[in-house]
Amino acid sequence: MRQNIGGFRQLAPLSWHDPNIGRLDKMISNKPKSLSIQIVTSLLVLTGTGLLSLGFVAHDAVSKVDEASAAQQERFAAGNLATEISRLPEDQRSATFWDEAVLQTAARDQDWMDENLGIWMHEYFGHNESYVLDEKNMPFYAAIEIERASPDAYTERAALIEPLVEQLRASMAQVSEGGDNPYEELAETSVVAPLRFSDVTAIVSVVPIITTGDILQRPGTESLHVALQYVDAELAQQIGAPVELEDVAFGPAPPESGRAGVAVTDTTGDDIAWLTWQPAHPGTALLLRMLPVLLSAGLVGILLMSWIVQRLLRVSGQLQVSEAQARFLAHHDALTGLPNRTLFQDRLAQAMYATARGGQPVALVAIDLDRFKLINDSLGHPAGDELIRQVGDRLVELVRASDTVARFGGDEFVILLRGVDGDDDLRRFCARIVDHLSRPYELLGNTGCIGASVGAVRAGSDDRDWDEMMRRADIALYRAKSEGKGRYSLFEPIMGKIEHERNQIETDLRAALETGTGLSLVYQPFYDVDGRMTGAEALCRWDHPEHGALSPEIFIRVAEERGLIDQLGQQVLEQACRFAAGTSLAKIAVNVSPMQLKNPQFVPMVLDTIKDAGLAATRLELELTEKVLLEQSIDIQEKIIQLRAAGITIALDDFATGNSSLKYLRDYPVDAVKIDRSFIKRLGMDAECDDLVQAIFDLARALGVSVTVEGVETESQHERLTAMGCKTFQGYLLNRPMDPRQLSALVAKKDTTIAKRIDLTAVG
């Protein structure tokens, strides 16, 4: 049956307007009889012409709809038939590309072959006959339907199947030549064709039983698996059911008149069977349903039906487009067109199942864009959308057709890689992603640059939980981001343990913040050049119930990552301000996390806290790290200006340990800098270090910024810093951090100079 794609021509509504129709009776009575006949004849001719034209158009439209429907059914039937034929080798490979299959067939284990190559193939895939041939193409196993049969049953089929076997052997020999590890390519080798035997017509597929590479298999010694799928009524229903073919069946002859069909051809091109069915006639069916209405309603009914048909066609087309769009959007990202989380998880689960069955190894790559928010904020959301689209395109360029790139939303992408043999290959691929995504982007007339952090993990043969795979990739991604972004990290088992510990610390920290137990503050004083105490820095400590004294670097980092830093920072600020308000300390310094400054309520929180504590704003110093200023955010700059306007001192902590320190002093309004202890350790031992520290003092004096030195531990360091012009010191030489009671006692002394400071061990 010839394929044809037809369409409907849109019909304009017919109309007839006569301004004198109201006087028709009068006109007829005043005209001769012949004129009446002419008018009636004209009306009849006009009506007849209209009906004939409408009938012709309706017949043409109905014919085209019927032809298009028949052609579509034929395409679907042919496609489904081809799919059923090509499905057989894929079914077989689920059990033939397997080390155990090689060993068990070599051992002639009939029971094992029943469960995996014979009876199981019928019960799971519907194969009707299964045979296993040795290296000389002689059968040593046979199964028909649900019963094991004698290998002699193959004799009746051998004459027609033998050419397929020889063709497969030739292909396998060609693949094996010159290859060190041809097993995967051999596993993909197969021969499948429909054949007509004396008693039945069947689809025959021959595939090799191949190792995955873990055992030695000499070329030419492979056993073969032969599967037969009968071309019968059951197969006809499998082909016809998805497209709702009516009265579908297989027969030996072409379809009779009024039926449609698709030929099943053997290896010589001869027709050995026909898939036939009763084609649908949707156009004719529609016309027959509407015919009574047209006849009863007359011309008005015809006009109305013409409008209805047009409307139905238009609405149907819109519904089909909407349905197709809905199906697409249910499994794809609307912005990039890439698979979404739902579709990706399904593909990942299937790939991991195939790997567990001896298929290709898979790897999962998680990608998070660095500085994407900066593009959105500086160039606008349309530029951000364009950036996401271009990132998707670049990732697709890096993968093969068998791989999957998906967008999970925001700036998160994931990739499913198939056939990744080792970590070295995965590392090279991840490095390419980082390099590829770091190149400049043209974004609506602007140029934008971002980076990418990548986490990856390979699935083992025992891994079947796709959710666990994604968790491991996320852990690796987190490691890459925590190490500075713009890099990749491969999952290691130790990372899972670390993540578990961090989760436990998070749980314990939440409990500590809610109950107020375990967390406390200690204070380390500042001294001027004459040894007078000028203030103290509040330092948070945590006596963990399991780990003991936990390093602030650990629990503060967890607080930042898990959204607890605002609560922790507020508690520290409240305790420090209340303590300072009860003493005569000139200054209390409190460290501020970069995450706190991103909170829109940070400035009001600080001002409310010092007001509630009764502490003058001039007695509070907030210490920021250079990390706070890396984003160069206008919002952060405005917050710093508001705090300084209230009288609060802003200090830049760990100065000169990050990047662009001079730029920060120029662009951001700060009152003081603190030189990190790492520079002080090398004083007197490294001339370059001495010059750098001296340069910081000179720069600070030029800019009108005060300097505090951390980590002063020896008299030699104190003397050198004094000679350089240092005015404020902090370190173990002067005093170690102490609890509030000890510091209160020290502040209460009238003389707090270094020369006469009290012995802290004696402070009760």
Secondary structure, 3 states (H helix, E strand, C coil): CCCCCCCCCCCCCCCCCCCCHHHHHHHHHHCCHHHHHHHHHHHHHHHHHHHHHHHHHHHHHHHHHHHHHHHHHHHHHHHHHHHHHHHHHHHHHHHHECHHHHHHHHCCCHHHHHHHCCHHHHHHHCCCEEEEECCCCCEEEEEECCEEECHHHHHHHHHHHHHHHHHHHHHHHHHHCCCCCCHHHHHCCCEEEEEECCCCEEEEEEEECECCCCCCCCCCCCCEEEEEEECCHHHHHHHHHHHCCEEEEEECCCCCCCCEEEEEECCCCCEEEEEEEECCCHHHHHHHHHHHHHHHHHHHHHHHHHHHHHHHHHHHHHHHHHHHHHHHHHHECCCCCCECHHHHHHHHHHHHHHHHCCCCCEEEEEEEEECHHHHHHHHCHHHHHHHHHHHHHHHHHHCCCCCEEEEEECCEEEEEEECCCCHHHHHHHHHHHHHHHCCCEEECCEEECCEEEEEEEECCCCCCCHHHHHHHHHHHHHHHHHCCCCCEEECCHHHHHHHHHHHHHHHHHHHHHHHCCCEEEEEEEEEECCCCEEEEEEEEEEEECCCEEECHHHHHHHHHHCCCHHHHHHHHHHHHHHHHHCCCCCCEEEECCHHHHCCCCHHHHHHHHHHHHCCCHHHEEEEEEHHHHCCCCHHHHHHHHHHHHCCCEEEEEEECCCCCHHHHHHHCCCCEEEECHHHHCCCCCCHHHHHHHHHHHHHHHHHCCEEEECCCCCHHHHHHHHHHCCCEECCCCCCCCECHHHHHHHHHCCCCCHHHCCCHHHCC
